[in-house]
Every structure is written in C-alpha cells, then in structure tokens.
Amino acid sequence: MRGTGWRLRALACIGAVAAGLVVPATAGAQPAPGEVVAVESLPGALSVPGAATAERLTFHTQWRSGAETTASGVLYLPPGQAPAGGWPVVSWAHGTVGIGDDCAPSRNPRSDRDRSYLGHWLSQGYAVVASDYPGLGGDGLHTYLDGPSAANSIVDVVRAARAAEPSLSNRWIVIGQSQGGHAALHTARLATTRAPELDFRGMIATGAPSNLETVFPFGGPGFPDLGLDGTTVFLSYVLAGLRVARPDLDVNSYLTPVGRDVVDDAERLCYADLGDRVRGIGVGEILARPLGNDRMRAALADYMGVPTRGYDRPLFLGQGLRDQVVPAPLSFKLVADLWSGGTNVDYRTYPNGHSETMFDALPATTPFAATLLGR
C-alpha cells in the first residue's frame, strides 16, 4: 500500500497532469535523478497483455553531460499481490522508433511483437518499466545511439517507478532489443555506480548494435548498397543526433542537398515513415564526402561506441545469424572483446533474423533472468 504522503503527492501530480501542468521540484533544489514529475493512467490501447496496472511516468534524468532533463516512461504491474520483498523489476530498453516526440513509445500503441514480449515478462511475475529515452517526449532532440544518455534514463525510470509504486523491489535487470540492446549494454556498465541504492543484477540484450563506429567511417559518396535493412534510416538518425550533440563537427558539410533534407526529416519522422521517405535513397546519395577522417572517426567512437570493459554484473547477448539489420560479425567482435576483458557474458546465436532473436532466446533468457532475480 502507498503511504499517506505519497498519496497526497500523487493526487497533486494527477491534478497537475489533468490541468496540463507539471509539478515543479522544491524551489531552489536541483531535482534528483528519478524524481517523479507526474503520474497518469494509460488507456487500454497503450497497455500490454497481462498488465493489471499501466501508468505513464514523467521523471527527472540527465543527458550524458550531466545536464538535467525530464523524460517519460511507463510502469506495468502484473496482477495479484506482490511477493515478499516486492515485484522484481525488468527495465525494458526499446528498439528504434524514431527521434521525434511523436515517436515516444509511451504515447503510441506498441507493436504486437513488443506487446507479446513484454507480456511474457509480466507473466513471469516481474514489474516492467520502460523509459522513452531523453528527447523522446521530453526536452531536446533524442540523440539516437547515444548510449550513456539512454542508460541514465533506463536507470532513473526504475527509481521513478519505485517512488510511484512502493510494491516494487529494489532488485532489477535491464532487457533490451536492437537500439535497446545497445542502451542496455551502457546501462549494465553504469547501473551499480549510478544507483547504488538499487540492487542491479544483470543484463539481457538481443540484436544489439556494436562496432558501428568501425563501419560508418567507410561511408561516403557512391557507397554501395550492402543489402542490409534500414541502413539509410539508421545513418540518418545517427547523423541527426550527432548534429545536435556535436555542432562543432558541422555534420551538414558531410551531406548532399538530398542528405540534408533526409536528415532534417529524420528529426520528425518515425521509423516506418522515414523508411518510406528514403526508399530508393542509398547511403552514397546522402553523403557529400567520406566519414573517414580522424575527427569524425573519433566523434563516432565517442558518440556510439559500446564499452568492452568495466561490467560488474552478468550479461546475456543473443544474436541472429541471419540478422540483416545488425550483422552477426559485429557481435562476434564485441563478444571477443568482452571475453578478453574478463566480462561474464553468456553469448548465444540463433538461426533467424533481427526481431525473431528476442523470442528465439526466451528459453535461455527466461531462466537467466530468474536466476539473476532470485526467482
């Protein structure tokens, strides 16, 4: 049950939401990461199968620079009474949806695939929380594949959810797919230091992009079609995010007129619509000059590189061998680097493609999560 103090704060939050307002932090105080700004019930269309409670949270978090911002996310609770110690928590890191506010997952019905997948974790007796990532429904533009910023919000939405719902345990793991797998890796590296008051247990990631900073510098005028899915879309989102994060690079100077229009449109078009927009437009048509100079290579490595050292909890990585979005050789190098650094990684491959892998992996990831969370 929630305490009286929280009920009063919740009523104030809900009233503010209804009035189109937000609840300010205490005057003169810097808001703490995870501090709740507002809570509101989600309509059924935005819930997932098996959720007895579905709420949208607005909370304080930080960009990678440490600058404060607000983000949104959701809390789903399974039915029934919480077990002793509270519901263990899965913090879900979502895949690519776009970078504009209208693309935020908490504002849109989730895909049938994601609904089914999140319903599975609820059926295992876990609360599910999910950040939209900074810039998706909050201040600023979402900086796509900026792992540290996404990771901050993935940690902080757990804090926010526990403030909003005291029936949650402090035990938690992060699970991510695709872009979310990239974010989950960054989360796993910083979770115990960012939130020592929580009991972070480990990570599950499938289809996680990595080593892109070694591939993108080969891009330039005339770059051939490699037969992969969504390459122009993903590069456009990366360049739009990098243009905001690193204005000193003058990203526009790397773009053709067509490329500038595409990257401008990437700031507002969600994934499916941007895919339609760039149909027939290859990477070589949007780039006016190569991305391979030393300055750009260093910027790409800093912006979206995946750390290969410093993990202090177990990791599970799943990779589809027929993945045409994140090719398997990229993950081979990642795992080799992780293993060489002594990281505890359970790495498994599956015979299907990108989205199928998270379901193919469930017979392994379900007991992996249960072991981590002490179920």
N, C-alpha and C positions, 0 to 999 in steps of 0.2 A: 504494500500500500504506500502511496505517496504521503509524505508529511504535510502538515498544515502550511508550512512556509512555502513549500513548492507549489501547493495548490493555488495559493494566492498569486505567486509569480506566474503560474501557468494561465490563470484567468486573465491576468494583466496582458500577457503575451497574446492570448487568443483575441482579446478585445482589441488590441492594437492591430492585429492582422486584419480583423474584420473592418477596421477603420482605415486600412491601407497604410498603417504606420508601422514603425519598428520600435522596439524597446531599447532605449539607449543604455550604455553601460553607466555605472556610477560616475557622477560628474568628477572630472579630474583624474580618473583612474584609467590606465591602459587596459583594454579588455584582454582577458586571458584567453589563450588558445582553447577552443572548445566551449567557451562561454555561450550560452544559448541566447539568441536574439528573439526567436519566435518559434511557436509550435502550432501546427494546424493539422486537422484530419484530412486525409487524402480521399478523394472519391474512389468508388469501387473500380473504375476504369484504370486507375493508376496503382492499384494494389497488385498482389501476386497470389497465386493459388496457395491456400493454407495459412494466409496471414489473418490472425484474429484482430490485430491492430495494425493500422497503416497510418503513419504520420509523416508530415514534411517538417524538417527542421531547418532553421536558419541559425548559423553559428559563426563565431569568430575563428579565423585561422590566419595563416601567413603565407606570403609568397616565399620563394627560396631565399630572397634577400633579407627576410625577416620583417618586411613591411606588412602591416596589418591589413586584412581584408575580411569580408564576410563571404560565406559560401552556403550553399543549400545542400540538402541531402534527405534521405528517408530513413525511417525506422519501421521494420516489420517484426511483429512478435508472433510466435506460434501460439496455438490455442492451449488452454489449460493453465494449471498452476505452475509457477516457476519452481524448478527443483531447488533443493537446499544449496545455498551459495549463489543462486540466481542463474538466469539463462546465459550460457556461454555465448560469445558474440563472434559472428562472421562479419568482417568488414569487406564488403564487395567492391572491387575496383572494376569499373565498367570499360567496355571496349569503345572504339571510335564511334562517336555520334555526330561530331562537328565541333565548332569552336564558338559559335554564336549563342546568345542567351536562349533563343527559341529551341535549341537542341538539347537543353538540360534534361537528363533522364527523369528527374522528379516532376517535370512539367508535361511529360508525354507518356502514353501507354508504352510499356516495354515490349520488345519483340516477343513472339511466342517462345523463341529459344531461351531468352533470358528469364521469362516468367517461369518456364519449366525448371530451369536450372536453379533459380533462387527458391522456388517451391521445394525442391529436393532438400536444400539445406534447412529450411524451416521444418520439414518433416523429420529431420534428424534431431530436433529439439534445440535448435540454435536460434537466437535472435539474429536478424540480418540488418545491418546498417549499410548505407551506401552514400558516399559523397558524390556530388556532381563535379567536383574539382573546381579550383579557383577560376573565376571568369565565366563559368557556365551558370548563368543566373545570378552572378554576383558582380562586383565592380571589376572593370577592366576586361580585357580580352583573354580568353583561355589560351594559354601558351602550350600548344599541343606537343606532347612527348617531353615536356619539362617535368622530369620525374620528381625532383625534390619538392616542387610546389604541390603537385598532386599528392605526394606522400604525406605532406603536412596535413592536408585536409582529410586524408584517409585515417590518420591517427586521431585528428581532432573531432571527427564525427563520432568516434567511439566515446570520447569524453562527453560530447554534447548529448548523445543518446543516453548515457548513464545518468546525466543530470536530469534529463526529461523523464526517465523511466528507471527508478531505483531497483526494479526487479532484475536488472542486468548484472551479470557477474563482471568482475574485472579481468577474467580470462578471455583472451581474444586471439583470433588469427586473421590474416588477410588472404583473400582469394581473388585472383584477377585473370582476365582473359584478354588477349590481344593488347591494345593500348593499356588495358588494366593490368596485364601481366608485367609490362614494363614498370608501371606505377607500383605494383606490388613488390617488385624487387627493391625499388628505392625505399618503400615502406619498411620492408624487412630489415634493411640496414640501419634505419634511424629510429625504429619504434621504441626500443628499450631506453634510449637516451632522451628521446623527445618526451615520452610519457612514462617516467619510472614508476608512477603511482599505479599504472596498469600492469597486468601480467600478460605480456605478449608471448605467444607460444610458437609461432612459426608462420610459414607462407606456402600457398599453393598457387602456381601460375601456369597457364597453358597458352600456347601461341604467342609468347612474349617476344616483342621485337628487341633485338640487340645487335650490336656491331653495325648499326646503320651508319654511324659516323665514319666507318671504313669504306662504305659503299657509296654514299651520296657524293663524296668528292669526285667520283668518276663521271658525274653528271655534267652535261654541257650541251652546246648546240649539236644537233644531229644524233644525240644519244639514242640508241636503237630500242625498239620495243622488246623487252625481255620475256613477254608472255605472262607476266605476273598480274594479279588482280589489284586494281586500285592504286597503282604506283603514282600516277599523276595527282590523284586526290590526296594521298598521304604527303607527298612532297609539297603540295600547295598549302596544306595545313601547317606543316613544319615551317615553311618559309614565312607564312603569315605570323606564326608565333614568334619566330626568330626576329622578324622585322620589328615587333613590339619590344621583345626582350633585349635586343642588341641594336638599337638605332644607329650606333656607330659603324655598323657593317655596311650600311646603305644597301640593303637587300634589293631594293628596286633596280640598282645598277646591274644586277645579275639577271634581270628579267627582260624578255622581249615585250613589246606592247601587248601581245596576246597574253604573255605571262603575268604582266601587271594586272590586267583585267581579271584573270583567273584568280590570282592571289587576293585581290580586292573582294571578289565574290566569295572566296573561301571564308572570309570573316563572318559571313552571314548565312551561307547555305549549309544545311545539314548534310550528312553523308550521302544519302541517296540522291538528293537534289544536286549536290556537287558532282557526283558520278555522272548524272545526266548532262550536266553543264560541260564536262571535259571529255565526253565521249568523242573519240577520234582525235584527241589532242594528246600528243606524247610529251614526255619529259623534254626531249630535244627541241620542242616547239615553244616551250615556255622559258627556256634558259638562253640568255644572250651571250653568256661567257661561262667558262668552266667554274665549278665549285671547288676546284682542287688546289687553290693557292694556300699557303701556310696559314694565313689569318683565318680564312673561312674553315679550314680543316680543324683548327684549334677551337673555333667557336662552336662548330658542330659537336665536337667531342665533349666540350664542357656542357653544352645545352642538353644533349640527349644520350650521352654515353651511360652505360649500365656499370655500376661499380662491381668489381670482382674480388674485393677484399672487405673485411670488416663486418661480416654477418655473424651474429651470435645465437641464432636460433635455426632449427632445421628448415630446409627448403625442399619443395617438390616442384619439379619442372616437367611439363608434358609437351611433346612436340609431334605434330603430324608430319609424316614423311611425305605426304602429297600436298602439303600446305603451299598454296600459290599466292599467299599474302605475305607470310613470314617464312621464307625458305629454310628448310631444316639445317643446312650448313651453317647458318648464322648462329643457331643454338648450339651446334656442335662445338664451335669455338668458345662460346660463353661457358658451357659446362666444363670444357677442358681448363679454362682459366680459373673457374671457381674451384674445381678439384685441386688444381695445382697450388691454390692458396689455402687449402685445408678446409674449405667450406663443406658443411654437411648437406649434400644435395642428393636427393633421390630423383634420378633422371630417367624418364621412360619415353619411348617413341610409340606411335600408333600409325596404322596403315591408311588413315584417311586425311582429310583436309583441315583447313583452319578452324572453322566453327565446330566441326564434329569432334575435335580432340577433347574439348572440355567434358563432353558426355562419354566418349570412349574411356576417359581417365577415371570416371566415377568409381568403378570397382576398386581402384587403388587409392583415390583421393578421399573417399568416404572413411575407410578405416584409418588413413593417415591423419585426417582431421580429428577423428575420435580419440586416437592415441595422444595427439597434442593437447586436446582439451580435457583429457581425463575422463572420457565417457565410457 
